[in-house]
Amino acid sequence: MDRYGNCHRWAANAARIATGVCTFLFILVAICIVAFKSAAAIAGETDVRTREVLSQAMEYQIKFRSGQLDVAPAYVALLEAATNEIPNNADLWYALGRAYLLRGARALLPGGAPAEAMPAMGKGIAALKRALQINPDHPQALAQLGGVQALMASMANSQDLANRGVADMNRAVALAPDSTMVHLTRAFLGLTLPDRLRNHTTEFEDLNFLVQGAEWSKAADYIRIMRGDLQAETGNPDLAREDYRVVLSSGTSAASKEAGKRLAALDAGGVPMEQIKALRTAAGAQCSMCHGRQE
């Protein structure tokens, strides 16, 4: 494959990851700061502004993942303005990084401009790094950057950099063990890595955490199927059946169909890895399966 083909493949995979982390963002919003107010008052209003901006960013995330792809430019513009206004806030830079990654994903979806994907990805990585310069212990930025870099480095056969990306995702979970976002990032990104970088123990840890947190929601149905897939992949078909049967009996109609296919495959000798990988890719690239789908 030529260099252009490799770049396009990198951008496409990076775009999937960019859209891979489906829910649970930090987000908040804004008021102007009046120059003559006291330092304490200014700090308080800055916090309000940050909360307002992040709240609006969350709305853009939800709209995009529900199929309103045209919100991507406004989403980025909101956070570019916010980071210019409040340049030393790690949460805002983290949110801007995710916005750029989402814009890169948009460029590769129908109606987008593929040439814009790689520049957006680069800006997303730079914004995440800026968040970590401000706060080296920002769990969400650490998880997101680590996951994207682990995937990119694995594609470039850069083992050391890929290992560091995985280590960053693990550190993010250690810093925020109760954060849905860091578990979601490590789960969805980790499951797509080459086998040499995967860790089944942490994969089960993340999927167990996410199933418990989502309870009986549409998201939990698919995460439970993914956990069943991991059981099937690691040689535990009976445990896989338990997860598939729960979804078959009480999940949404689309998820029940997926679970039924898995059970039939197990009875026929095993769930094909192609089928398992297809769902893992969809979990990152098609968050509409949990957002905005009408059944």
N, C-alpha and C positions, 0 to 999 in steps of 0.2 A: 504494500500500500504506500502511495506517495505521501510526501509531507502534508499536503493539503488534506488528504484523506485521514491521516492520523489526527490532525488538528480538529477536523470536523467530528471525528469520533470522540476525541477528548471533550469537545464542547457539548456534544449530545449527552455523554455520560455525566458530565458535570452539571448539565441542565437538569437531568433526572434527579440528581442528588439535591440540587437547589430546591426542587419542588418536593423532595422526599420527606421532609419533616412536616407532617400534615397539620398539627393543631397546637394548642397550648402555647402561645407566644407571650413575651413580656411587652406590654403596649400601653401608651398613655398620652397626655395632651397639653394645651398651651394658653398663656396670657402674656401680654407685653410687660416688660420690666420698666418701671418708672425710675429714672436716673437719680432723683433726689431722695429716694427712700433709704432707710437704714440698711446696713449690710445684712442684718437678720431678715428684714422684710424682703429684700431682694432675693436672698437664698430661698425663702419660702415660696416666692412667686416663680422662681426658676424651677422648683420642684413641681409646681402646678403646671407650668408650661411643658415640662417633660412628660408628665402624666397625660396631658391632653394630646400631645403629639403621638405618643405611643398608643393611646386609645384609638386615634384616627388610623394609625398604621395597622392596628388589628382589624379595623373595619375593611381596609383595603385587602388585607390577607384573606379574609373570609370571602369577600367579593370575588377575588381572583380565583380562589379554589372552588368557588361555586360556578365558575365559567365566565365571569366578567373580565376577560383578559385585557381589555382596554384601560383598566385602572393602573397598570404597571407604571407608566410615566408619571402620573400624579403621585403615586406611592413613593417613588424615588425622589421626586421634587420636594415633597413634604419633609423628608428626612435630610436631604441635602441642605435645605433652609434651616432646619433645626440644629444640625451639627455646626453650621456657620454661626448661628446665634448663640449656641451653648456648646463650645468646642471641646470641653473637657468632661463630657458625660459618657461613660462607657456604654450605658444602656442604649443611648441614641446611636452610637457608632455601630453597636451590634445590630440594632434594628436596620440601620442603613445597609450594612453588609448583607443581611437577608433580603432586603429590597432589591439590591443590585443582582443578587443571585436569582431572584425570582424574575427580574427583567431579562436576565440571560436566558432563563428557561422560556420566557415568552417569545424570545427571538427565534427559537427553534420549533415553536408550535405553529400550526396552520395559520397563515396570515402574517407571520412574523418576518423579521429580516435577519436571516442566519448570520450575516456578517457582523451583527451587533452583539452576538452571543459572547465571544471571547473577551472583548473589551469589558463587557458587563461583569463577567466572571472575575476578571482581574481586579476591577474596582471593588467587587464584593470581598475578595480575599484581603485587599488592602484595608478596607473599612474594619473587618474583623480584627486584623492585626493592630489597627489603631485602638480599638476597644481594649485589647489586651495590653497595650502600652499604658493606657490609663489605669486599668485594673487587671493585673496579671492573673488574678484569681476569679475572673468573671466566668462562671461555669458554662453558661450558654454559648458565649463566644468561643470559649476553649473547645467545647464539644463540636460546634459547627465547623470551625476552622480545622480542627484535627481530623474530622471525618472527610471533609472535602480534600484535604491534602493527602490523607491516606489513600483515597481512591485514585487521585491524580498520580501520586508517586508510584502506586502499584502498576498503573498502566504504563508508566515510563520506566518500569523496572528499577526504581530507586528504593532499594530495600530499607536503607537507614531512615530515609525521610518517611516512608510508609510506616515503619515501626514507631517513629516519633508521633505521627498522626494518631495511631491507635493508642499510644501512651497518653496523649492529650485527652482523648475521649474517656479513657479510664480515670484520669485525674479529675475530669469534670464531674464524673459520677461520685468520686470520693469527696469532692468539695460540696456537692449538693445531692446527697443520696435520695432525697425526697422530691427532687425536681422531675416532673414528668418530661419536660423538654429534653433534658440531657439523656434520660433513658431512651426516649423516642429517637433522638439523633443517633445514639450509639447502636440501637437496635436496627434501624432502617439502613444506616450506612454500613454497619458491621456485617450484616447478612449479605451485602452485595460485594464484599471484598473477596479477593482470591483466597483459596483455602489456606494458604500458608500464613495469612494474616488473621484468620478467624479464630475465635475463642468460644467454644460451645457453652462453657460455663457462664460467661458474661452474657451471651445471647439468651440463654434461658432466664438469667437474672432479670434482664430487661423486659423480656416478653411476659414473665410472671408479674412483674411490677405493673406493666401497662394493662394487662388483663384485669388485675384487681382494681386499678384506678378507674378504668372505663366502665366496669361492671357490665350491665346488660345493654350496652349501646351498640349502634352499628359499627363503630370503630372497634369495640371489643370483639365482635364477631370475626372480623378479618384478622385481628391480632391473635385470636384463639386459633384460627386456621393456620396462621404462620407458626404458632407454637406447635401445633400438630404436625406441620410439615417438618419442623426441626426434629421432632421426636421420630418421625419416619426416616429422616435422613440419617439420624444417629443410631438406628437399629432398635427403636422402641415402638413397634407397630401397635401394640395394645394401648399404650398411652396416647399415641396419635389418634386412634379410634375414639378414645374418650372425648378429646377436644372436637373432633369432627362431628360426633353424634350430638354433642350439646348444641352446636350451631345448626345442625340439620333439624333438630327438634324445636328450637326456640329462636333461631336467628332470623334476620330479615330474609326476604325471598331470594335476593341475589346471592347473599352469603350462604344460604341453605343449599343453593344449587352447587356452589363451589365445594361445600362440604360433602355433598352427595357424590360428586365426581371423585373426591379423594377416597371415600369409603369404597367405591367401586374399584378404584385403582388398587387399593390395598388388597381387596379380595382377589384381584387378578395377578397379584405378585409384587406390588409395590407402587408408590407414587413416583412417576417419572420426574427426574430433576428438572426437565424442561418446564413441567407444569409448576413445580415449586418456584423456580426462578421467575417465571412469568408473573406470579402473584407478588413476589418481592419487588420486582420492578414496578408493577402497578401501584404498590403501596406508596412508593415514592413519587412516581410520575403522574398518578391519576388520583389525587386526593378527593376528587369528586365522588369517589366511592363512599366517602364518609361525610362529605360536605355537599349539600344542595341536591343530592339525587332524590328524585321522587320515585317511590315504588308503589 
